[in-house]
Amino acid sequence: MKFGLQLGYWMAQPPANAGELVVAAEEAGFDAVFAAESWGSDAFGPLTWWGSATRRVRLGTSVVQMSARTPAATAMHALTLDHLSGGRAILGLGVSGPQVVEGWYGQPFAKPLQRTREYVGIVRQVLARQAPVTSDGPHYPLPYTGPGSIGLGKPLKPIVHPLRADLPIWLGAEGPKNVALTAEIADGWLAIYYAPRLAGMYDEWLDEGFARAGARRSREDFEIAASCQVVITDDPAGELERMRWIMALYIGGMGAPELNFHAQVYRRMGYDREVDEIGKLFQSGKKAEAAAAVPDELILDTAIIGDEEHVRKQLRVWEAAGVTMMLVSVPDVAQLHRLAPLVEQ
């Protein structure tokens, strides 16, 4: 199993030590570095800037939001990064959620599965560069002939010849239908809040996609990259307390109360009662009480916290459950160096 460094998205200011972490990750044997976006910093810019100081690690987006760019624009970003990095780009895509899609990007959120299939298909056409790119829609019709069109749209091929027609596309997916679609049309799954004890359930979703006619991959050549807080510490209780606040935010506040995909993930794990309580408290402004309502076991289902021996053993559990890469976030180079001996060289 490999390690990937997850830089995430920026908070109020750019992270001060990201460039240092990226270089240290490559030196330590990490396989990849990923950047994310929400409604502030973008994902491609940091990878291009900080990734320019590296020569080996793959550079991935985890994830870029499909509603932020047309499929052709995203393909342009990906092929450009792939050329600049010498063929190290991974295009990680996700639908985000309705609050961001409709509130920030001003795009409709409906039919996310259909939109994903159509989006990926157009990106692959651009990267293949076999013919002018066209799409019957309905979400991303090319050429566009709808309202406001003057009828002069022309199918085009990219001017730049993509470095790799098979540039890997990974999808961020949380629900059963989305994971099955990912196994069918993508090269990898960016798994959020993966729980090894539910590996059998995930396998059913994945196998449904692998079994579909025309599926792009099989289990043997499909990557599963799980985002996970992996923390080597002599104070697990203190780390759990810190993470309670993060989990309360994602379960209670990152999404509309009636449609929060992160909350749904934990409901599938059997935490219905806890999710209800956390959401109610968080939405009423009682954030400290919401954090206190997050039980240890909910955190430890999707995180690894403890001394080095415990972390090493748990990594093997995740690997046995099918994970091929652990996407980890670290606060500083010191913590990265503590993880480094556990990286598969």
Salt bridges, closest charged atoms under 4 A:
ASP31 OD2 - ARG58 NH2 2.68
GLU37 OE1 - ARG69 NH2 2.92
ASP82 OD1 - ARG164 NH2 2.67
GLU174 OE1 - HIS262 ND1 3.26
GLU184 OE1 - ARG117 NH2 2.93
GLU184 OE1 - ARG212 NH1 2.76
ASP187 OD2 - ARG124 NH2 3.31
ASP187 OD1 - ARG216 NE 2.61
ASP187 OD1 - ARG217 NE 2.79
ASP203 OD1 - ARG219 NH1 3.24
ASP207 OD1 - ARG219 NH2 2.76
GLU208 OE2 - ARG212 NH2 2.85
ASP221 OD2 - ARG217 NH1 3.37
GLU223 OE1 - LYS2 NZ 3.16
GLU223 OE2 - ARG58 NH1 3.17
GLU239 OE2 - ARG242 NH2 2.44
GLU241 OE1 - ARG244 NE 3.20
ASP272 OD1 - ARG267 NH1 2.98
GLU274 OE2 - ARG273 NH2 3.15
ASP276 OD1 - ARG267 NH2 2.68
ASP296 OD1 - ARG244 NH1 2.65
ASP301 OD1 - ARG197 NE 2.92
GLU308 OE2 - ARG312 NH2 2.98
GLU309 OE2 - LYS313 NZ 3.28
GLU319 OE1 - ARG316 NE 3.05
